[in-house]
Amino acid sequence: MRIQVIARLLVVLLVASAAFSTAWAQDQAVDTKANELFDEVMSPFCPGRTLANCPSPQAAALRDQIRERLVAGATGEEIVDTLYAAYGDIVLGAPRPRGFGLLAWIAPGAFVLAGGAVLVWWITSNRNLAALETSADPELDPEMRARLESELSEL
């Protein structure tokens, strides 16, 4: 009888430890995803800071709400969409690539291409000038050569 009690106790402990480890693993997954979101989302309460770096009490409450939604099964994209709907573009680290925000994605590439085109044009035009300068006849006329030699001899 004593062995049966010990065996049952071991089974209960084994099941409890398995449940605890599963819950702990789920908590770790939620914490990891929450921290990723906190680093990606800009704080609507502290301009220029991510939600992870914002010290305000409102940001702490928002972080708690995000964790609760993750525990409830919401995905990161659903949470970001909800935050975007509530606070607008301020919560996005970069504008969404549509509408006016598309210009923020296209403009840097366009400026790089335009700058490259100007650089190529400048290099080729300077190469043509250098070719013209080297093709000029370096011979001085005899009168100028005589004057130059006389002035050099005076020095």
N, C-alpha and C positions, 0 to 999 in steps of 0.2 A: 504494500500500500504506500509505503514511504517513497518507493522508487517511482510510482505513478504520479505522485504529487510533484516530485522533483522534475520528472519528465514534462508534466504539464506546465510547470513554472518556466522551464527552459523554452518550451514552444511559445509561451506567451511573451517571454523576453525576446525571442528571436523575431516574432511578428512585430513587436513594438519597435525593435531596433530597425527593422526593414522599413516600417512606416515612417519612422523618424528620419532615416537617411533619405528616403524618397522626398519627404517634405523639405528637408534641408537642401537637396539638390534643386528642387523647384524654386525655393527661395533664392538660391544662388543664381539661377537662370533669370529670375525676375530682377534681381539686383543688377546683374550684368546688363540686361536690356535697358533697365531704367537709367543706369549710368551712361550708356551710349546715347540715349535720348537727351539726357541732361547736357551732354557735351555738344550735341548737334543743335538743339533748340536755343534760340536767343531769348533772353529774359525780357518779358514785356514790362518789367518793373525797374530794371537797371539797364539803361541803354548802353550798348556796346559790350555787354557781358552775356555769357551763356547762362543758362538756367543753373548749371552746376556751380558757377562762380558768383551768383547773385546772393548777397547776404540778407536780403529783405525778408520779412516774415511772410509776405504774400508769395514769394518764390518758394519758400519752404512748404507752404500749404499746397501750392501747385505741384511741387515734387511729390508730396504725399498722395495727391489725387492721381497723378500719373502712375505711381506704384499700385494704387488700388485698382486702377483700370487694367494694368498688366496682369494682376492677380486674377481679375475677373475674366481674362482671356482676350482682351483687346490687343490688336497688333500695333506695332510702332507706327505704321503708316496711318492707321485709323486715329491714333492719338495726335499725330502731327496735323492731320486734316482737321480734327476738332479744334486744336489750338489755333490753326490758321483761320478757321471760321470765326473763332471768338476774338482774336487779337489782330488778325491781318498779317501783312507782309513783315511786320516787326519781329515775328518769331522765327522767321526763316533766315538762316545764315547767308543764303544766296537767293536771289529772286527766282521764281518759277519760270521755266523757259516757255512762256506764252504771253501774248499781249505785249505790253511795254517792257516787261521783264526780259523778253526775248532779245531786246536791244542790248541789255547788259551782257548777254552771252555772245552776241555777234560782234559788237563794237570792238572789243580788244583784238580779235582776230583780224578784223578789217583794218585797224590801225597798224598792226604788225605787217600785213601785206602791203599797205600803202607806204609805210616806212621803208620796207624792202625795195619796193619799186623806185622810190626816190633815191635810195642808196645806189641801186644799179644804174640809174640814169646819171647820177653825179659821178660815179666811177668811170662810166664810159665817156662822159663829156670831158672829164679831166684827162683821160687817156688820149683823146683826140687832140686836146690842147698840147699835151706833152709831145705828141708826134709832130705837131706843127712847129713847136719850138726847136726840136732837134733837127728838123729838116731845113731850117733857115741857114743861109750861107754865113759861116762864121768869119769870112774874110773881110778885113777892113779895107777901105779904100787907101791908096798910098799916102794921101795928104793927112788922113787921120792917124795912120801908123807913124808917120814922121813926127807929128805933134806929140803923140803918146810917148815915143822914144825920147824926145827932147825933154819932156817934163819928168820922165823917169830918171834920166841922167842927171838932172838938177838935184834930185833927192840924194 
